Amino acid sequence: MTTDAAPAVDWPSLGQSFADSYAQFEANDYLGSQDEQRNGTVPEPAVVDAEEPECADELRQAWLRPVENLRSFFAHEAANFTPWLAQRLQLIAKAARFDNPLTLVGTEQRIAGYRIDILAKTLVDGHERFVVVENQLERTDADHLGRLITCAAEVNASHAIWVTTEFRDDHLKVMDALQRNHKDCAFIPLVIDGAIVDDKGSANFKLVTPPTYSSPEDHLREKLQESLRKAQEVHHTLERLERLLSAHPDVDFSRYRGIVEETGWWSYLADQRGDRLLERIPEERRKRAV
């Protein structure tokens, strides 16, 4: 008996036909229609992303990029940078953790044969004290260091602040030694940090702790100083993000929520750990009994 052979299946053509048919509907829509038939309910409309301004992608590409050249914002140190900083003494007060606000006395003030960039006042333990500030738009040099120390001593300053773009390691070591050994005057190094906040190149500036110098003999100090700088960076980044949220309510920031949430969690844990450590670390070095 003769039987007809089954025709060979053209699998590539069959697969392409299935793909073409499947592309005409969404699987979730199909399953939803079955639920609708069984339950007699109407499915909720699909969620559609809100429309963003046309410049949203350009903004994301520009936001919080570091300012590479401060001279493009402050062409001249004495004519541009010093007056700008003198009008924003709250930046210094926040970065240096002053207990009371700073009041400007003047700029380019003559003291002991030198001209100090900024002279200010603040209250320390109920008494009015001078604060001297030297600022630079380039790497630190010995001239500014000498001027800062001399003027601070001449006016019996409570704080000597050095603001610049980059510190030499030896100058950071000097500032650190002065801070540790001079009980009546705080010597505080700060660097200016700028971040782009729009697609037109406008920037937001903060003052932060400089990168630390190498400490092969005390790596723990170096690591803790690095952690301090990172903690400040987290704070300033979230502060800048908050400003962006307020300035651009029509831009979708939901893609960043998970990162912000996890950042807040680790910051919370670090805060708790820091409090516990401070309870165990004495404020002053222990002295050997004589």
Beta strands, then each sheet from edge to edge (+ up, - down):
strand 1: 103-111
strand 2: 114-124
strand 3: 127-135
strand 4: 159-164
strand 5: 186-196
strand 6: 203-208
sheet 1: 1+ 2- 3+ 4+ 5+ 6-
end
